[in-house]
């Protein structure tokens, strides 16, 4: 089993992990408490439910269990703030309880089993798995995703950028024949697509505790000027290498895999990128999307998020159609019908058809309920780096071996690829991903929200450090890292 020659990040080094434990996790826990409390209050005051004899026992049971969930999370928040030991994971019948507890026992032997001493990657994965366990041990809250409404609300707030991207895809239709005959023009569009997909995870909800909506809107903006301005913030840029690799897939009936990150707008950009690859290039024929099976890091895609995304895009009410500018009296007259709304429906309908005919596919059934174990997806919510995937999850490893390109989205997937350890910044990406290097073609699209960084020249890292910027964690900078499959 591979082990890195450098230590894992933890809060004792006052890195991004320290801020996470001190500030970000308590906010997330407080938000869950507030969500459950509000739902409990609604249950207790809903006249229709209270007037129904049949439902009264169920309602009372759910309210009592909700109070219990609030109590447990409040206790967890208290213990976290006081650097108490991590509690043993209850045996709740879902995946990897034994794995988490075995690692916790090992950390206890090393005196690294408290909230401020445990490795950041393990502790953060443990936290979300423990929260899932709290809900799974109830009868009325087992299918509850405490982040679902937050994900949906953030998705709705992305309407302007979504309509804009729908128009971009519509405009491509008129250029399809020309693009297919001119790979150089196709490359220009590819650069725009990959940057759009790269910056899509600006909407990581676990980090919205300090990023304003204006910041998010700026990162979601599309267009050549915006993307050219962003390019200087991509500290490792393997876009050209990825393009050269994609061209080798022509005529090979190649499959692309997306190891998903966030729901909502970022998932939308994943769909757009996937659509571009299978619809407008000759290099890919199908796409498989890989979700998480439990609520994970607030905003990660679950099967329910995936299955609701396209119906939401096709809904007449989920995104209010764009409107004209207000007239002199301030009255806004909606377009009838808005062209952008039509473009969005056309694009989402195409994706719906792709799901029906297998061009797009989720790695597990989209009806998979929260917490149901599946060897095709359990691995993504384990506590480990991805280095030892072949030994720890042979089903996932074998499936990815046959992929033309595996795209790992977002910060957490990058942390898991590199083990979330203190690699020197110039460390080659292929060194940091250990035994995965060469196993299958890997593309990591990551905006920097955690300390681990590889593939960045030392002089660049030193210059950014000298400016006093928190360039490793502030989401302003990004990495496009690619390594091909070994030819051996």
Beta strands, then each sheet from edge to edge (+ up, - down):
strand 1: 234-237
strand 2: 255-259
strand 3: 286-290
strand 4: 360-362
strand 5: 405-409
strand 6: 442-447
strand 7: 478-483
sheet 1: 1+ 7+ 6- 5- 2- 3- 4-
end
